[in-house]
């Protein structure tokens, strides 16, 4: 249990640990397909998986973090926000500066990072 703020804190803490593992990426994808439901092309396969009630512990997390598993919509929302933030950072730090570097090679009067 716990209030929404503590559940959100658990979810954020869990995402920090889950984000980089290929296994956990697959688990997050599975949670997304469960969220999509009958519209998912994987629905017939998902229907054969054990439900939360059949599992002795949550699929991804230990028992005192059950709300993070069963609140998979919130997990996905936070993961998407982190992914979009990472993409923006990558674009700002790498792509734009790389463009400026190459653009400056065609303008001999401009310093490399001046644009």
C-alpha positions as CSV (number, residue, x, y, z in Angstrom):
1,X,0.0,0.0,0.0
2,X,1.0,3.6,0.7
3,X,0.0,6.8,-0.8
4,X,0.5,7.9,-4.4
5,X,3.7,9.8,-3.6
6,X,5.4,6.8,-2.0
7,X,4.2,4.6,-4.9
8,X,5.7,7.1,-7.3
9,X,8.9,7.1,-5.4
10,X,9.1,3.3,-5.5
11,X,8.4,3.4,-9.3
12,X,11.1,6.0,-9.9
13,X,13.6,4.0,-7.8
14,X,12.8,0.8,-9.6
15,X,13.2,2.4,-13.0
16,X,16.7,3.5,-12.1
17,X,17.6,-0.1,-11.7
18,X,15.5,-1.5,-14.6
19,X,16.4,0.8,-17.4
20,X,19.6,-0.7,-18.8
21,X,19.1,-4.5,-18.7
22,X,18.0,-6.3,-21.9
23,X,15.9,-8.6,-19.8
24,X,14.1,-5.7,-18.1
25,X,13.6,-4.0,-21.5
26,X,11.8,-7.1,-22.6
27,X,9.8,-7.0,-19.3
28,X,8.8,-3.4,-19.9
29,X,7.8,-4.3,-23.5
30,X,5.6,-7.1,-22.1
31,X,4.0,-4.7,-19.6
32,X,3.2,-2.4,-22.6
33,X,1.6,-5.2,-24.5
34,X,-0.5,-6.1,-21.4
35,X,-1.5,-2.5,-21.2
36,X,-2.6,-2.5,-24.9
37,X,-4.7,-5.5,-24.2
38,X,-6.8,-7.2,-26.9
39,X,-5.4,-4.8,-29.6
40,X,-1.9,-6.2,-29.1
41,X,-0.7,-8.7,-31.7
42,X,0.7,-10.6,-28.7
43,X,-2.7,-10.9,-26.9
44,X,-3.2,-14.6,-27.6
45,X,0.2,-15.3,-26.0
46,X,-0.2,-12.9,-23.1
47,X,-3.5,-14.6,-22.3
48,X,-1.5,-17.8,-21.5
49,X,0.8,-16.2,-19.0
50,X,0.2,-16.5,-15.3
51,X,-1.7,-13.7,-13.7
52,X,-0.4,-11.6,-10.8
53,X,-2.6,-13.8,-8.5
54,X,-0.8,-16.9,-9.7
55,X,2.7,-15.6,-9.0
56,X,4.1,-15.9,-5.5
57,X,5.9,-12.5,-6.0
58,X,5.6,-9.7,-8.5
59,X,7.1,-10.3,-11.9
60,X,9.7,-7.6,-11.7
61,X,9.9,-6.4,-8.2
62,X,10.0,-7.7,-4.6
63,X,6.9,-7.9,-2.5
64,X,7.1,-4.5,-0.8
65,X,7.0,-2.8,-4.3
66,X,3.9,-4.5,-5.7
67,X,2.4,-1.2,-6.7
68,X,5.2,-0.6,-9.2
69,X,4.4,-3.8,-11.0
70,X,0.6,-3.5,-11.0
71,X,0.8,0.2,-11.8
72,X,2.4,-0.6,-15.1
73,X,0.8,2.4,-16.8
74,X,2.6,4.7,-14.4
75,X,5.8,2.8,-14.9
76,X,5.5,3.1,-18.7
77,X,4.7,6.8,-18.5
78,X,7.8,7.4,-16.4
79,X,10.0,5.3,-18.6
80,X,8.7,7.2,-21.7
81,X,9.4,10.5,-20.0
82,X,13.0,9.4,-19.2
83,X,13.5,8.1,-22.7
84,X,12.3,11.4,-24.2
85,X,14.5,13.4,-21.8
86,X,17.5,11.3,-22.9
87,X,16.8,11.8,-26.6
88,X,16.5,15.6,-26.0
89,X,19.8,15.6,-24.2
90,X,21.5,13.5,-26.8
91,X,20.2,15.8,-29.6
92,X,21.2,19.0,-27.7
93,X,24.7,17.8,-26.7
94,X,25.7,15.7,-29.7
95,X,23.6,16.1,-32.8
96,X,23.4,19.9,-32.7
97,X,27.1,20.4,-31.9
98,X,28.0,17.9,-34.6
99,X,26.0,19.8,-37.1
100,X,27.7,23.1,-36.0
101,X,31.1,21.5,-36.4
102,X,30.4,20.3,-39.9
103,X,28.7,23.6,-40.9
104,X,31.7,25.5,-39.7
105,X,34.0,23.5,-41.9
106,X,32.3,25.1,-44.9
107,X,32.6,28.6,-43.4
108,X,36.3,29.4,-43.1
109,X,35.7,32.7,-41.3
110,X,33.7,31.1,-38.5
111,X,35.2,29.4,-35.4
112,X,34.2,25.8,-35.1
113,X,31.7,26.2,-32.3
114,X,30.5,29.8,-33.1
115,X,27.2,29.0,-34.7
